[in-house]
Amino acid sequence: MSTAKPTASTKSKFFRVAVEGATTDGRVIDRSFIEQMAATFNQQLYGARVWLEHLRSTLPDGPFKAYGDVLAVKAEEVILNGVKKLALFAQISPTPELVAMNKARQKIYTSIEINPKFADTGEAYLVGLAVTDSPASLGTEMLAFAAQHPDVNPLASRKQDPDNLFTAAVETALEFEDTPTEPEGIKLSDTVKAILKRFTNKTAKDQLQFADITEAVSELATHVSESAEQYAAAVTRIETLETALKESNDAFAAFKQQVDGTDANPTQRPTASGGAGALQTDF
């Protein structure tokens, strides 16, 4: 999962993007693919972006620019037509354009792009997510045509790798919400939990695991160091305030003592003493 510093932004709730067994250009999504994508996805390792119709433009302002990023994925079992299947759910951070399109009921279907053997891990990885208004074109008709005529596959030009798979597009209920900035402690906890979860996957590669350990320790060390500095600064401020309060209390006590010793009747003239015990007159 992403370990980028959280900021106030819009993100979606988790929504289903693929199910085991769904056909893609002549191939089938194995249950292991779903499990591996859920276990291996890491936005820092390779970020999957949201594309229009699986098309990637080299220009930042064209109609086929990126429309967001996948933040996290997870696997859960669902019941479809009375059959239990493993499904992949994704959470995305959309651009304002994608939010506007979705509110206008445009591009309401999603399809994912899977690399069956990503990098040197030998495991499936989610490398892209597409939004579309033509479920048949990325589902039944086009995929069936691609399976029968691989040499003229109309989707070939949209793939980063010839072996990548496009899943059949399914209708998606996208719900977006604004999320406040998370406290650093929550960020650290989520990061470490997400990374350590990777070790439950027995097929994960040692090199990737060691890299994650280094990442987690570095994150923890940074957090502890910052917390220690913040604590020391807080202690210094408290000690300064305590010293100032003591000085104020001492000054107030001295002033109160002076007031208590002052004659309560300021109109009475104090007695003037004369010689030999006699009172002196004013003249």
Stockholm file with secondary structure:
# STOCKHOLM 1.0

chainA/1-283         MSTAKPTASTKSKFFRVAVEGATTDGRVIDRSFIEQMAATFNQQLYGARVWLEHLRSTLPDGPFKAYGDVLAVKAEEVILNGVKKLALFAQISPTPELVAMNKARQKIYTSIEINPKFADTGEAYLVGLAVTDSPASLGTEMLAFAAQHPDVNPLASRKQDPDNLFTAAVETALEFEDTPTEPEGIKLSDTVKAILKRFTNKTAKDQLQFADITEAVSELATHVSESAEQYAAAVTRIETLETALKESNDAFAAFKQQVDGTDANPTQRPTASGGAGALQTDF
#=GR chainA/1-283 SS CCCSCCCSEEEECCEEEEETTCEETTEECCHHHHHHHHHHCCTTTCCCEEEETTBCCSSTTSTTSCCEEEEEEEEEEEEETTEEEEEEEEEEEECHHHHHHHHTTCSCEEEEEEEEEETTTTEEEEEEEEEESCTTTTTHHHHHHHHHCGGGCTTGGGCSSTTCEECCCEECCCCEEEECCCCHHHHHHHHHHHHHHGGGCTTSCHHHHHHHHHHHHHHHHHHHHHHHHHHHHHHHHHHHHHHHHHHHHHHHHHHHHHHHTSCSCTTSCCCCBCGGGCBCCCC
#=GC SS_cons         CCCSCCCSEEEECCEEEEETTCEETTEECCHHHHHHHHHHCCTTTCCCEEEETTBCCSSTTSTTSCCEEEEEEEEEEEEETTEEEEEEEEEEEECHHHHHHHHTTCSCEEEEEEEEEETTTTEEEEEEEEEESCTTTTTHHHHHHHHHCGGGCTTGGGCSSTTCEECCCEECCCCEEEECCCCHHHHHHHHHHHHHHGGGCTTSCHHHHHHHHHHHHHHHHHHHHHHHHHHHHHHHHHHHHHHHHHHHHHHHHHHHHHHHTSCSCTTSCCCCBCGGGCBCCCC
//
